[in-house]
């Protein structure tokens, strides 16, 4: 099973991927997480990627695509994979199709998470993540706070803000890139008939758990 998660920053892709992978024994492949792990370890890839990430820009396709190709090869025996944060533009989507074609594989479903823009910005400002790279639990100061302020419920590590969530010009840039480069992928995959839209919004009291339940019932 290969699933792509689309949705602007702060819609809850990481949370949705976390729930689905835990419940179904699927693997979450988050390009953002791989970059952040490399940045914190100071690897060559991390240093290069951070030049773009810190400004809210996309990491160049040649770096990202080869990183994903390598990881997909490592995960070839996985029961299911959820791609969280990849592809981010048409060129990456086409490369992914080529990679899968070569192996006789295909994308099964694309989940498109939709959240009103004003909620997205608040969510990004209120997002806190576990500083322990092996844990990566995500919280929201208002919607889903940790039991003890600033401390991860799962592993007890310190909660921090993502560096790119602290900079308002980087936030704006990321949303602009989403609108111009990533959103067109909804149409690209819709033409293949594999898109399922799930709304996540505080306004209608609908969160990641319900979106996951609905998605699972639709693909059965
Ligand atoms: P995310 O955690 O998915 O929001 O990703 C954090 C940052 O990593 C993004 O703002 C980009 O700078 C970079 N990034 C993640 N995935 C990709 C991708 N598929 N292509 C290019 N850059 C990416």
py3Dmol code that shows the C-alpha trace and the ligand (Angstrom):
import py3Dmol

protein = """\
ATOM      1  CA  UNK A   1       0.000   0.000   0.000  1.00  0.00           C
ATOM      2  CA  UNK A   2       1.494   3.341  -1.010  1.00  0.00           C
ATOM      3  CA  UNK A   3      -0.239   6.492   0.193  1.00  0.00           C
ATOM      4  CA  UNK A   4       0.641  10.137  -0.400  1.00  0.00           C
ATOM      5  CA  UNK A   5      -0.395  12.781   2.095  1.00  0.00           C
ATOM      6  CA  UNK A   6      -1.066  16.211   0.640  1.00  0.00           C
ATOM      7  CA  UNK A   7      -2.109  19.274   2.609  1.00  0.00           C
ATOM      8  CA  UNK A   8      -0.648  22.639   3.519  1.00  0.00           C
ATOM      9  CA  UNK A   9       1.717  23.048   6.451  1.00  0.00           C
ATOM     10  CA  UNK A  10      -0.042  22.713   9.783  1.00  0.00           C
ATOM     11  CA  UNK A  11      -3.001  20.695   8.490  1.00  0.00           C
ATOM     12  CA  UNK A  12      -1.834  17.724  10.546  1.00  0.00           C
ATOM     13  CA  UNK A  13      -0.082  15.529   7.964  1.00  0.00           C
ATOM     14  CA  UNK A  14       2.391  14.266  10.556  1.00  0.00           C
ATOM     15  CA  UNK A  15      -0.385  13.415  13.026  1.00  0.00           C
ATOM     16  CA  UNK A  16      -2.481  11.646  10.382  1.00  0.00           C
ATOM     17  CA  UNK A  17       0.545   9.707   9.115  1.00  0.00           C
ATOM     18  CA  UNK A  18       1.409   8.770  12.711  1.00  0.00           C
ATOM     19  CA  UNK A  19      -2.081   7.404  13.443  1.00  0.00           C
ATOM     20  CA  UNK A  20      -2.382   5.482  10.154  1.00  0.00           C
ATOM     21  CA  UNK A  21       1.088   3.979  10.407  1.00  0.00           C
ATOM     22  CA  UNK A  22       0.558   2.878  14.012  1.00  0.00           C
ATOM     23  CA  UNK A  23      -2.849   1.333  13.328  1.00  0.00           C
ATOM     24  CA  UNK A  24      -1.877  -0.460  10.120  1.00  0.00           C
ATOM     25  CA  UNK A  25       1.782  -1.228  10.643  1.00  0.00           C
ATOM     26  CA  UNK A  26       2.684   1.088   7.770  1.00  0.00           C
ATOM     27  CA  UNK A  27       5.859   3.161   7.619  1.00  0.00           C
ATOM     28  CA  UNK A  28       5.761   6.957   7.622  1.00  0.00           C
ATOM     29  CA  UNK A  29       8.313   8.426   5.248  1.00  0.00           C
ATOM     30  CA  UNK A  30       8.552  12.123   6.041  1.00  0.00           C
ATOM     31  CA  UNK A  31      11.067  14.057   3.964  1.00  0.00           C
ATOM     32  CA  UNK A  32      10.892  16.949   6.463  1.00  0.00           C
ATOM     33  CA  UNK A  33      11.797  14.564   9.320  1.00  0.00           C
ATOM     34  CA  UNK A  34      14.728  13.104   7.378  1.00  0.00           C
ATOM     35  CA  UNK A  35      16.025  16.616   6.656  1.00  0.00           C
ATOM     36  CA  UNK A  36      15.592  17.703  10.299  1.00  0.00           C
ATOM     37  CA  UNK A  37      17.387  14.603  11.543  1.00  0.00           C
ATOM     38  CA  UNK A  38      20.283  15.342   9.196  1.00  0.00           C
ATOM     39  CA  UNK A  39      20.347  18.986  10.262  1.00  0.00           C
ATOM     40  CA  UNK A  40      20.529  18.054  13.949  1.00  0.00           C
ATOM     41  CA  UNK A  41      23.336  15.559  13.240  1.00  0.00           C
ATOM     42  CA  UNK A  42      25.195  18.136  11.144  1.00  0.00           C
ATOM     43  CA  UNK A  43      25.575  15.809   8.135  1.00  0.00           C
ATOM     44  CA  UNK A  44      26.543  17.136   4.711  1.00  0.00           C
ATOM     45  CA  UNK A  45      22.939  16.619   3.550  1.00  0.00           C
ATOM     46  CA  UNK A  46      21.667  18.468   6.626  1.00  0.00           C
ATOM     47  CA  UNK A  47      23.964  21.459   6.109  1.00  0.00           C
ATOM     48  CA  UNK A  48      22.938  21.718   2.446  1.00  0.00           C
ATOM     49  CA  UNK A  49      19.200  21.227   3.125  1.00  0.00           C
ATOM     50  CA  UNK A  50      19.180  23.779   5.943  1.00  0.00           C
ATOM     51  CA  UNK A  51      20.224  26.543   3.526  1.00  0.00           C
ATOM     52  CA  UNK A  52      16.775  26.176   1.949  1.00  0.00           C
ATOM     53  CA  UNK A  53      14.648  25.022   4.874  1.00  0.00           C
ATOM     54  CA  UNK A  54      15.628  27.944   7.116  1.00  0.00           C
ATOM     55  CA  UNK A  55      14.309  30.334   4.437  1.00  0.00           C
ATOM     56  CA  UNK A  56      11.094  28.370   3.921  1.00  0.00           C
ATOM     57  CA  UNK A  57      12.185  27.259   0.427  1.00  0.00           C
ATOM     58  CA  UNK A  58      12.053  23.774  -1.047  1.00  0.00           C
ATOM     59  CA  UNK A  59      15.232  21.719  -1.000  1.00  0.00           C
ATOM     60  CA  UNK A  60      16.305  21.190  -4.651  1.00  0.00           C
ATOM     61  CA  UNK A  61      14.649  18.239  -6.400  1.00  0.00           C
ATOM     62  CA  UNK A  62      17.897  16.395  -7.188  1.00  0.00           C
ATOM     63  CA  UNK A  63      18.732  16.174  -3.474  1.00  0.00           C
ATOM     64  CA  UNK A  64      15.192  15.299  -2.374  1.00  0.00           C
ATOM     65  CA  UNK A  65      14.337  12.794  -5.105  1.00  0.00           C
ATOM     66  CA  UNK A  66      17.509  10.731  -4.682  1.00  0.00           C
ATOM     67  CA  UNK A  67      17.018  10.738  -0.895  1.00  0.00           C
ATOM     68  CA  UNK A  68      13.453   9.406  -1.301  1.00  0.00           C
ATOM     69  CA  UNK A  69      14.509   6.848  -3.917  1.00  0.00           C
ATOM     70  CA  UNK A  70      17.140   5.467  -1.542  1.00  0.00           C
ATOM     71  CA  UNK A  71      14.685   5.313   1.368  1.00  0.00           C
ATOM     72  CA  UNK A  72      11.985   3.608  -0.735  1.00  0.00           C
ATOM     73  CA  UNK A  73      14.521   0.973  -1.745  1.00  0.00           C
ATOM     74  CA  UNK A  74      15.349   0.367   1.937  1.00  0.00           C
ATOM     75  CA  UNK A  75      11.629   0.011   2.647  1.00  0.00           C
ATOM     76  CA  UNK A  76      10.869  -2.343  -0.242  1.00  0.00           C
ATOM     77  CA  UNK A  77       9.499  -5.039   2.096  1.00  0.00           C
ATOM     78  CA  UNK A  78       7.223  -2.712   4.060  1.00  0.00           C
ATOM     79  CA  UNK A  79       3.514  -3.602   4.187  1.00  0.00           C
ATOM     80  CA  UNK A  80       2.601  -0.009   3.536  1.00  0.00           C
ATOM     81  CA  UNK A  81       4.292   3.369   3.173  1.00  0.00           C
ATOM     82  CA  UNK A  82       2.838   6.802   3.797  1.00  0.00           C
ATOM     83  CA  UNK A  83       4.695   9.549   1.987  1.00  0.00           C
ATOM     84  CA  UNK A  84       4.428  12.664   4.145  1.00  0.00           C
ATOM     85  CA  UNK A  85       5.848  15.772   2.466  1.00  0.00           C
ATOM     86  CA  UNK A  86       6.779  14.176  -0.851  1.00  0.00           C
ATOM     87  CA  UNK A  87       6.109  14.902  -3.672  1.00  0.00           C
ATOM     88  CA  UNK A  88       5.976  18.669  -3.236  1.00  0.00           C
ATOM     89  CA  UNK A  89       5.857  19.702  -6.904  1.00  0.00           C
ATOM     90  CA  UNK A  90       5.013  18.309 -10.324  1.00  0.00           C
ATOM     91  CA  UNK A  91       8.617  17.389 -11.189  1.00  0.00           C
ATOM     92  CA  UNK A  92       8.883  15.297  -8.008  1.00  0.00           C
ATOM     93  CA  UNK A  93       5.512  13.653  -8.725  1.00  0.00           C
ATOM     94  CA  UNK A  94       6.669  12.697 -12.228  1.00  0.00           C
ATOM     95  CA  UNK A  95       9.959  11.331 -10.852  1.00  0.00           C
ATOM     96  CA  UNK A  96       8.018   9.295  -8.315  1.00  0.00           C
ATOM     97  CA  UNK A  97       5.839   7.831 -11.078  1.00  0.00           C
ATOM     98  CA  UNK A  98       9.009   6.888 -13.014  1.00  0.00           C
ATOM     99  CA  UNK A  99      10.544   5.245  -9.937  1.00  0.00           C
ATOM    100  CA  UNK A 100       7.382   3.230  -9.285  1.00  0.00           C
ATOM    101  CA  UNK A 101       6.843   2.324 -12.966  1.00  0.00           C
ATOM    102  CA  UNK A 102      10.311   0.776 -13.083  1.00  0.00           C
ATOM    103  CA  UNK A 103       9.350  -1.480 -10.191  1.00  0.00           C
ATOM    104  CA  UNK A 104       5.833  -2.203 -11.462  1.00  0.00           C
ATOM    105  CA  UNK A 105       4.348  -0.389  -8.452  1.00  0.00           C
ATOM    106  CA  UNK A 106       1.793   2.382  -8.159  1.00  0.00           C
ATOM    107  CA  UNK A 107       0.353   4.919  -5.761  1.00  0.00           C
ATOM    108  CA  UNK A 108      -2.791   3.509  -4.173  1.00  0.00           C
ATOM    109  CA  UNK A 109      -4.295   6.610  -2.549  1.00  0.00           C
ATOM    110  CA  UNK A 110      -3.687  10.308  -2.059  1.00  0.00           C
ATOM    111  CA  UNK A 111      -5.144  11.898   1.060  1.00  0.00           C
ATOM    112  CA  UNK A 112      -5.682  15.621   0.646  1.00  0.00           C
ATOM    113  CA  UNK A 113      -6.024  17.311   4.035  1.00  0.00           C
ATOM    114  CA  UNK A 114      -7.923  20.585   3.965  1.00  0.00           C
ATOM    115  CA  UNK A 115      -7.934  23.161   6.759  1.00  0.00           C
ATOM    116  CA  UNK A 116      -9.023  26.836   6.620  1.00  0.00           C
ATOM    117  CA  UNK A 117      -5.999  29.127   6.136  1.00  0.00           C
ATOM    118  CA  UNK A 118      -6.575  31.159   9.314  1.00  0.00           C
ATOM    119  CA  UNK A 119      -6.504  27.945  11.374  1.00  0.00           C
ATOM    120  CA  UNK A 120      -3.315  26.795   9.635  1.00  0.00           C
ATOM    121  CA  UNK A 121      -1.328  29.839  10.731  1.00  0.00           C
ATOM    122  CA  UNK A 122      -2.511  29.511  14.342  1.00  0.00           C
ATOM    123  CA  UNK A 123      -1.653  25.807  14.269  1.00  0.00           C
ATOM    124  CA  UNK A 124       1.885  26.518  13.064  1.00  0.00           C
ATOM    125  CA  UNK A 125       2.403  29.147  15.756  1.00  0.00           C
ATOM    126  CA  UNK A 126       1.068  26.783  18.458  1.00  0.00           C
ATOM    127  CA  UNK A 127       2.902  23.682  17.219  1.00  0.00           C
ATOM    128  CA  UNK A 128       5.467  22.155  19.584  1.00  0.00           C
ATOM    129  CA  UNK A 129       7.519  19.090  18.718  1.00  0.00           C
ATOM    130  CA  UNK A 130       9.529  16.662  20.790  1.00  0.00           C
ATOM    131  CA  UNK A 131      13.245  17.479  20.604  1.00  0.00           C
ATOM    132  CA  UNK A 132      14.036  13.750  20.634  1.00  0.00           C
ATOM    133  CA  UNK A 133      14.416  12.798  16.955  1.00  0.00           C
ATOM    134  CA  UNK A 134      13.533   9.178  17.702  1.00  0.00           C
ATOM    135  CA  UNK A 135      10.183  10.260  19.213  1.00  0.00           C
ATOM    136  CA  UNK A 136       9.030  13.236  17.128  1.00  0.00           C
ATOM    137  CA  UNK A 137       5.679  13.510  18.965  1.00  0.00           C
ATOM    138  CA  UNK A 138       3.783  16.661  17.982  1.00  0.00           C
ATOM    139  CA  UNK A 139       1.638  18.862  20.228  1.00  0.00           C
ATOM    140  CA  UNK A 140      -0.494  21.955  19.943  1.00  0.00           C
ATOM    141  CA  UNK A 141      -0.520  24.423  22.832  1.00  0.00           C
ATOM    142  CA  UNK A 142      -4.301  24.826  22.597  1.00  0.00           C
ATOM    143  CA  UNK A 143      -5.766  21.777  20.834  1.00  0.00           C
ATOM    144  CA  UNK A 144      -3.453  19.069  22.094  1.00  0.00           C
ATOM    145  CA  UNK A 145      -1.163  20.295  24.889  1.00  0.00           C
ATOM    146  CA  UNK A 146       1.314  18.026  26.662  1.00  0.00           C
ATOM    147  CA  UNK A 147       0.328  16.984  30.200  1.00  0.00           C
ATOM    148  CA  UNK A 148       3.327  18.823  31.686  1.00  0.00           C
ATOM    149  CA  UNK A 149       4.102  22.109  29.973  1.00  0.00           C
ATOM    150  CA  UNK A 150       7.164  21.891  27.728  1.00  0.00           C
ATOM    151  CA  UNK A 151       7.713  18.159  28.318  1.00  0.00           C
ATOM    152  CA  UNK A 152       6.878  15.326  25.921  1.00  0.00           C
ATOM    153  CA  UNK A 153       4.197  12.929  27.258  1.00  0.00           C
ATOM    154  CA  UNK A 154       5.755  10.009  25.375  1.00  0.00           C
ATOM    155  CA  UNK A 155       9.468  10.202  26.204  1.00  0.00           C
ATOM    156  CA  UNK A 156       9.924  13.064  28.703  1.00  0.00           C
ATOM    157  CA  UNK A 157      12.194  15.131  26.429  1.00  0.00           C
ATOM    158  CA  UNK A 158      11.939  18.889  26.068  1.00  0.00           C
ATOM    159  CA  UNK A 159       9.356  20.264  23.604  1.00  0.00           C
ATOM    160  CA  UNK A 160      10.599  22.842  21.141  1.00  0.00           C
ATOM    161  CA  UNK A 161       9.300  24.948  18.257  1.00  0.00           C
ATOM    162  CA  UNK A 162      10.412  23.949  14.805  1.00  0.00           C
ATOM    163  CA  UNK A 163      12.939  26.528  13.606  1.00  0.00           C
ATOM    164  CA  UNK A 164      10.912  27.194  10.454  1.00  0.00           C
ATOM    165  CA  UNK A 165       7.727  27.784  12.525  1.00  0.00           C
ATOM    166  CA  UNK A 166       9.405  30.676  14.398  1.00  0.00           C
ATOM    167  CA  UNK A 167      10.040  32.860  11.401  1.00  0.00           C
ATOM    168  CA  UNK A 168       6.908  34.531  10.028  1.00  0.00           C
ATOM    169  CA  UNK A 169       8.467  35.297   6.633  1.00  0.00           C
ATOM    170  CA  UNK A 170       9.473  31.616   6.317  1.00  0.00           C
ATOM    171  CA  UNK A 171       5.889  30.602   7.216  1.00  0.00           C
ATOM    172  CA  UNK A 172       4.491  32.869   4.504  1.00  0.00           C
ATOM    173  CA  UNK A 173       7.011  31.576   1.984  1.00  0.00           C
ATOM    174  CA  UNK A 174       6.120  27.948   2.785  1.00  0.00           C
ATOM    175  CA  UNK A 175       2.401  28.621   2.324  1.00  0.00           C
ATOM    176  CA  UNK A 176       3.029  30.471  -0.935  1.00  0.00           C
ATOM    177  CA  UNK A 177       5.096  27.541  -2.219  1.00  0.00           C
ATOM    178  CA  UNK A 178       2.329  25.174  -1.169  1.00  0.00           C
ATOM    179  CA  UNK A 179      -0.263  27.140  -3.145  1.00  0.00           C
ATOM    180  CA  UNK A 180       1.824  27.523  -6.299  1.00  0.00           C
ATOM    181  CA  UNK A 181       3.799  24.261  -6.423  1.00  0.00           C
ATOM    182  CA  UNK A 182       2.182  21.575  -4.270  1.00  0.00           C
ATOM    183  CA  UNK A 183      -1.555  22.274  -4.564  1.00  0.00           C
ATOM    184  CA  UNK A 184      -1.551  21.550  -8.334  1.00  0.00           C
ATOM    185  CA  UNK A 185      -0.718  17.950  -7.388  1.00  0.00           C
ATOM    186  CA  UNK A 186      -4.294  17.524  -6.144  1.00  0.00           C
ATOM    187  CA  UNK A 187      -5.463  17.876  -9.774  1.00  0.00           C
ATOM    188  CA  UNK A 188      -2.606  15.711 -11.043  1.00  0.00           C
ATOM    189  CA  UNK A 189      -3.708  12.818  -8.812  1.00  0.00           C
ATOM    190  CA  UNK A 190      -7.418  13.562  -9.117  1.00  0.00           C
ATOM    191  CA  UNK A 191      -7.124  12.764 -12.823  1.00  0.00           C
ATOM    192  CA  UNK A 192      -5.939   9.298 -11.769  1.00  0.00           C
ATOM    193  CA  UNK A 193      -9.032   8.992  -9.546  1.00  0.00           C
ATOM    194  CA  UNK A 194      -7.111   8.292  -6.342  1.00  0.00           C
ATOM    195  CA  UNK A 195      -7.683  11.432  -4.227  1.00  0.00           C
ATOM    196  CA  UNK A 196      -9.665  11.307  -0.992  1.00  0.00           C
ATOM    197  CA  UNK A 197     -10.306  14.698   0.646  1.00  0.00           C
ATOM    198  CA  UNK A 198     -10.399  14.858   4.442  1.00  0.00           C
ATOM    199  CA  UNK A 199     -11.272  18.065   6.221  1.00  0.00           C
ATOM    200  CA  UNK A 200      -9.531  18.861   9.501  1.00  0.00           C
ATOM    201  CA  UNK A 201     -10.840  21.935  11.227  1.00  0.00           C
ATOM    202  CA  UNK A 202     -11.389  23.194  14.728  1.00  0.00           C
ATOM    203  CA  UNK A 203     -14.434  25.110  13.440  1.00  0.00           C
ATOM    204  CA  UNK A 204     -16.277  21.877  12.716  1.00  0.00           C
ATOM    205  CA  UNK A 205     -14.580  19.980  15.539  1.00  0.00           C
ATOM    206  CA  UNK A 206     -13.069  17.479  13.139  1.00  0.00           C
ATOM    207  CA  UNK A 207      -9.530  16.343  13.877  1.00  0.00           C
ATOM    208  CA  UNK A 208      -6.940  13.832  12.678  1.00  0.00           C
ATOM    209  CA  UNK A 209      -8.499  10.792  14.415  1.00  0.00           C
ATOM    210  CA  UNK A 210     -11.818  11.241  12.605  1.00  0.00           C
ATOM    211  CA  UNK A 211     -10.125  11.934   9.266  1.00  0.00           C
ATOM    212  CA  UNK A 212      -8.160   8.671   9.620  1.00  0.00           C
ATOM    213  CA  UNK A 213     -11.269   6.679  10.551  1.00  0.00           C
ATOM    214  CA  UNK A 214     -13.149   8.095   7.561  1.00  0.00           C
ATOM    215  CA  UNK A 215     -10.238   7.424   5.196  1.00  0.00           C
ATOM    216  CA  UNK A 216      -9.932   3.794   6.347  1.00  0.00           C
ATOM    217  CA  UNK A 217     -13.671   3.246   5.874  1.00  0.00           C
ATOM    218  CA  UNK A 218     -13.477   4.657   2.339  1.00  0.00           C
ATOM    219  CA  UNK A 219     -10.626   2.415   1.155  1.00  0.00           C
ATOM    220  CA  UNK A 220     -12.098  -0.822   2.518  1.00  0.00           C
TER     221      UNK A 220
END
"""
ligand_1 = """\
23
LIG
P 7.799 19.532 6.384
O 8.193 18.926 7.697
O 7.173 18.530 5.459
O 6.974 20.787 6.554
O 9.150 19.983 5.668
C 10.000 20.955 6.227
C 10.840 21.585 5.139
O 11.670 20.580 4.539
C 10.058 22.185 3.995
O 9.612 23.514 4.279
C 11.095 22.147 2.870
O 12.044 23.179 3.027
C 11.807 20.838 3.136
N 11.150 19.734 2.395
C 10.404 18.720 2.919
N 9.960 17.909 1.952
C 10.420 18.414 0.786
C 10.297 18.035 -0.592
N 9.555 16.977 -0.967
N 10.924 18.806 -1.517
C 11.672 19.859 -1.170
N 11.814 20.297 0.096
C 11.193 19.585 1.080
"""
view = py3Dmol.view(width=600, height=400)
view.addModel(protein, "pdb")
view.setStyle({"model": 0}, {"cartoon": {"style": "trace"}})
view.addModel(ligand_1, "xyz")
view.setStyle({"model": 1}, {"stick": {}})
view.zoomTo()
view.show()
